[in-house]
Amino acid sequence: MTARGAVGARPGCGIASLFERRRAVRRGRAAGRGHDRIEARSIWLRRAVEAELRADRTAVVGRARANLARMRDAHGPGAAADMDRWADLLDGPLDGFASVLASAARSARDLRQCTPFAGVRSPAERWAAYRAFADARGDGLS
């Protein structure tokens, strides 16, 4: 058994890998990529959702509407304005809510904090999008 124990037996799972990952995250934050990077990654993922919308609008909008109904029950009147805005966008043309998904405008960012598109992409698809984002940026962080 090594000093790292059995955990070190799997590539990428040892103590050294953990410390390398932490250093990479810290370098990203030090370079000013903390919140801005997360927002850019979110927009990248939303573009993947937009592709799903264009491929099968009926299914994606149906899921979004079901999510909105659950969200209304869970959040009550406090989030009604956001829920109403999403409902209006879902009723309108695709370009209307597709632009909200990718916009950097503050109002769009605020609206995305309460998105009805959860579950549109599987966890594996979401992580694939995160990896593609990291590869495109060349920073190695997911």
Backbone torsions as a table, in degrees:
resi	resn	phi	psi	omega
1	MET	NA	139.3	-179.5
2	THR	-84.8	173.4	177.9
3	ALA	-63.3	-25.7	179.8
4	ARG	-85.4	-7.6	179.8
5	GLY	77.2	-166.5	-176.2
6	ALA	-65.8	-25.4	-178.9
7	VAL	-60.5	-36.6	-178.2
8	GLY	-69.3	-10.1	-178.2
9	ALA	-70.9	-25.4	179.5
10	ARG	-95.6	127.7	179.3
11	PRO	-58.5	136.8	177.1
12	GLY	81.7	-0.5	-176.5
13	CYS	-116.1	0.8	-177.3
14	GLY	-80.3	174.4	178.9
15	ILE	-59.4	-42.0	-179.7
16	ALA	-60.3	-41.5	178.8
17	SER	-63.7	-39.1	178.5
18	LEU	-61.6	-45.1	-179.8
19	PHE	-67.7	-36.6	176.7
20	GLU	-62.3	-42.6	179.2
21	ARG	-62.9	-44.6	179.5
22	ARG	-62.2	-41.8	178.6
23	ARG	-63.6	-40.6	179.5
24	ALA	-63.2	-41.4	178.5
25	VAL	-64.0	-44.4	178.9
26	ARG	-63.2	-39.9	177.5
27	ARG	-61.8	-40.2	178.5
28	GLY	-62.2	-43.1	178.7
29	ARG	-67.6	-41.1	-178.4
30	ALA	-64.6	-29.6	-179.1
31	ALA	-85.5	9.4	177.8
32	GLY	78.9	25.2	-176.5
33	ARG	-107.1	14.6	-178.2
34	GLY	-62.1	-91.6	-175.6
35	HIS	-66.9	-39.5	179.0
36	ASP	-61.0	-39.2	179.2
37	ARG	-65.9	-42.7	179.1
38	ILE	-62.9	-41.9	178.3
39	GLU	-64.1	-41.8	178.5
40	ALA	-65.0	-39.0	177.7
41	ARG	-65.1	-38.4	177.1
42	SER	-61.8	-44.7	179.0
43	ILE	-63.8	-38.2	177.6
44	TRP	-59.6	-45.9	179.2
45	LEU	-65.3	-39.3	179.2
46	ARG	-63.7	-33.3	176.5
47	ARG	-66.4	-34.5	175.1
48	ALA	-65.7	-38.6	175.9
49	VAL	-64.1	-40.2	178.2
50	GLU	-60.4	-39.1	177.4
51	ALA	-62.3	-39.8	175.8
52	GLU	-61.7	-41.4	179.2
53	LEU	-60.4	-43.7	-178.8
54	ARG	-69.3	-31.1	-179.4
55	ALA	-77.6	-39.8	-176.5
56	ASP	-149.6	71.9	-175.6
57	ARG	-57.1	-42.1	-176.5
58	THR	-58.6	-48.3	-178.8
59	ALA	-66.4	-44.8	-176.7
60	VAL	-67.6	-44.0	179.3
61	VAL	-67.0	-37.4	176.3
62	GLY	-59.9	-44.1	178.0
63	ARG	-65.5	-41.4	179.3
64	ALA	-62.5	-40.8	178.5
65	ARG	-65.2	-41.0	177.1
66	ALA	-63.5	-41.5	176.7
67	ASN	-62.5	-42.1	178.9
68	LEU	-59.9	-42.0	179.2
69	ALA	-61.6	-44.9	177.9
70	ARG	-64.7	-39.5	-179.2
71	MET	-65.4	-39.1	178.0
72	ARG	-61.4	-42.4	178.6
73	ASP	-64.6	-40.8	-175.8
74	ALA	-75.9	-36.8	-172.6
75	HIS	-100.6	-16.4	178.2
76	GLY	64.7	-158.9	-172.4
77	PRO	-68.3	-17.6	-177.9
78	GLY	-61.6	-30.4	-178.3
79	ALA	-110.0	15.2	-175.1
80	ALA	-59.1	-39.0	-178.1
81	ALA	-62.0	-43.9	178.4
82	ASP	-66.2	-41.5	179.4
83	MET	-63.3	-41.2	178.4
84	ASP	-64.1	-40.6	179.3
85	ARG	-62.8	-44.9	178.0
86	TRP	-63.2	-42.0	178.9
87	ALA	-59.9	-42.5	177.8
88	ASP	-62.5	-42.9	179.7
89	LEU	-64.5	-40.5	179.3
90	LEU	-66.1	-29.5	178.0
91	ASP	-76.9	-20.5	-175.4
92	GLY	-90.4	-169.0	-179.8
93	PRO	-68.8	154.3	-178.6
94	LEU	-54.7	-41.7	-177.8
95	ASP	-62.8	-26.6	179.2
96	GLY	-62.5	-51.7	-178.9
97	PHE	-89.0	-18.3	174.0
98	ALA	-64.9	-35.9	179.0
99	SER	-68.4	-33.9	177.5
100	VAL	-67.3	-34.8	-179.6
101	LEU	-63.1	-33.7	-174.4
102	ALA	-109.6	-4.0	-175.6
103	SER	-72.1	144.1	175.2
104	ALA	-93.4	1.4	-180.0
105	ALA	-63.3	145.0	-177.8
106	ARG	-57.4	-42.2	-179.2
107	SER	-62.2	-37.8	178.1
108	ALA	-69.5	-41.7	177.6
109	ARG	-61.5	-42.7	179.2
110	ASP	-62.8	-43.3	-179.6
111	LEU	-65.0	-37.7	-180.0
112	ARG	-67.8	-15.5	176.4
113	GLN	-64.7	-16.4	-178.5
114	CYS	-130.1	58.0	-173.2
115	THR	-81.8	139.8	176.8
116	PRO	-89.0	8.3	-174.9
117	PHE	-95.1	13.8	176.5
118	ALA	-61.6	135.2	177.8
119	GLY	85.5	-2.5	178.5
120	VAL	-66.4	-38.7	176.7
121	ARG	-108.5	141.3	179.3
122	SER	-67.9	161.3	176.1
123	PRO	-55.3	-40.2	179.4
124	ALA	-63.7	-41.1	178.2
125	GLU	-67.0	-38.8	179.1
126	ARG	-64.0	-45.8	179.8
127	TRP	-67.6	-32.6	175.3
128	ALA	-63.6	-40.3	177.2
129	ALA	-64.8	-40.4	178.2
130	TYR	-62.8	-42.6	179.1
131	ARG	-65.0	-41.3	178.5
132	ALA	-62.2	-39.2	177.5
133	PHE	-61.8	-47.9	-179.6
134	ALA	-62.4	-40.8	178.8
135	ASP	-64.6	-41.4	-179.6
136	ALA	-64.3	-34.8	178.5
137	ARG	-82.8	-20.3	-180.0
138	GLY	73.1	21.8	-178.0
139	ASP	-102.7	-7.0	176.1
140	GLY	71.5	4.4	178.9
141	LEU	-100.8	143.0	177.3
142	SER	-93.4	NA	NA
